[in-house]
């Protein structure tokens, strides 16, 4: 195969890296200026980045006020970028490598981010309940749906304190994090047996 195709793959990987960087800038600018006016810097970033982000915008990728669609979009770009970089470097590409990249991206850009955020919000809510701080309890409000599910699953016929629910939910979230990490490690190990 011509070296031009490997150079093209390398160029496309660098272009995707730059585009991912532009998405991160767009995310940060959204926090500063959520509604860009025409002619502003945020407006031009939106023109470049939003058509791609709109592909991923969906209620499925929202958790309360948090929108994970940009993270999913960056994960897809990272997957393509890694695949192109591997192809440009090794001049070949195996299906097993693609499966490993997919597992890695699902872990990094979906499961791990979600679990870490849940642990952080549950920790804030737990501290709020422990210190009787309404401000911290409000800051951990994204954990409320999880606490309701814990209440229904473990204590359907009695009301328990918010602190007990928080401690149970936090323990389960940490346990889920380490269990998911083990499962992902096992899946990565299983891909080594794919012969093509």
C-alpha angles and dihedrals in degrees: 000000000000119000087231091076091054091049089049090051090051091048092049091049090054091046091052090049090054091047090051088052089052089052090053090051089049090052091051092046089051089061090053099037112013095175108046119209119220110271095025123119090246089054092058093046088050091053091054101039110026098071088062094041091050089066088066100037107115140133088247089071095050128094109186106299093348118097114199095180093101091051090051090049091051089048091055090049090048090052092051092043092052092047091051092046092051091048092049093048102042098027089227139066128209127204090232090060091051091051090049091050091050092051091047093049093047089052097044101038102032119018101029095046092047094048094045091050091049091050091049094048092045090049091051091047091047091051089047091053093044094049094036089236113157090194093058091043089054091046089057095048092118086072091061097096090052092050091051090052091049089050092052095042100045105021108027096153103037139047118239130188122278089240093058091049090048093050092049092046093046091050091049092047091052090046090050090050094055093040091052090048090054093047091050090049091051091049091050089050091049091055090064087072092060103106099201 
